[in-house]
């Protein structure tokens, strides 16, 4: 799924889920948003943690979401590569296919930002 398509799909489906879902679903979505805000750890660090966890758990949609958030938070290429190194060492070689997706998507996110 391309970057623009992912963003559109995610927004559309989240809207549908939140308008139709149960109270528990809505609470989970709210908690998911709240946990990434600044606290004892800055939001940008939390996004890197989410990115690492997403790579280790092998969820490309989650990887893409956290990459978008990392870019918004001003994460540098050097910081991204260090986070990817942590994911690779924690998750092992099974992370490599998802790392390929992450590297490709990071480049696309940066390119989209340059064009806008």
Secondary structure by P-SEA (a helix, b strand, c coil): ccaaaaaaaaaaaaaaaaacccaaaaaaaaaaaaaaccccccaaaaaaaaaaaaaaaccaaaaaaaaaaaaaacccaaaaaaaaaaaaaaacccaaaaaaaaaaaaaaaaaaaaac
